[in-house]
Amino acid sequence: MLEALRYAAKAQDKLAFKISLISEFPDIPIISNAGIVMRPDSPHAPPDSFNYLAVIGGELQYLDLGYQGDKAYL
């Protein structure tokens, strides 16, 4: 999904959106179940600062392994 959005914005030759990884603990890297490590861009922002919010995650069986503050933010 992200690649399709990025390509669509590039085809229009303009910035159509900004992708940010936010977390309750922005200084702690997030590790996917595939072993990919990403550092969040920022802490949670006020929800009204977004036009859209896309949530990308893994299997629901792992939902409780994440930070409870991130879950509550959604």
N, C-alpha and C positions, 0 to 999 in steps of 0.2 A: 504494500500500500504506500509506504513512504517513497519508494522509488518512483512510482507512478505520479505522485504529487510533485516530486522534485523535477521530474522530466517535463510535466505539464507547465510548471512555472518557467523552466528554462526555455521551452518552446515559445512562450509568450515574451521572452526576454525582459521580464520584470519580476520583481519580488512580490509574489502573491501571498506568501505566508511565511511564518517563522516557526521552525521546529525547536522546541525546548524540552529538555528532560528535567523535570522538577521532582523534588523529594523533600520529605520531612527533614532529612539529614543530608544536605547537599555536599558535605565534605567526605561522605562515605561512598565509595564506588558501589555501583549496583552490578551484580553478577547474574547473568542469565543462566538458565539450566543448560545451555549449550557451552557455557564457560566464557562468554563474551563479557568483558568488563567495561563499563561506561561510568563516567563521573557526571553526576547531575550538573546542569547549568546554573541552577538557582534553587532557593527554597520555594515553598508554595507562594504563589501570588494571589491577590484577591481574584475570585472567580470572574468578576465583571471586567477584568483586564483582558479577557479572552473573548474572541468571537466564536471560536469552536474549540472543543477539547476532545482529542482522540486518545483513547486509552488502548495501549498495546501491551498485551501480557501473555503469559503462558497458560497452562492448564489450570482449571479451577481448583483442582486438588491441592495446588500449591499456594492458594490465595492467602492462607493464614501464615505463611512463611515470610510474607512481606511486612513492612512497617505498618503498624496499626494507624499511625497518623496519616499515612498516604491513603489508606483505605477509607478513613473517616473524611478526608478532604474530598474524595469523589462523591 
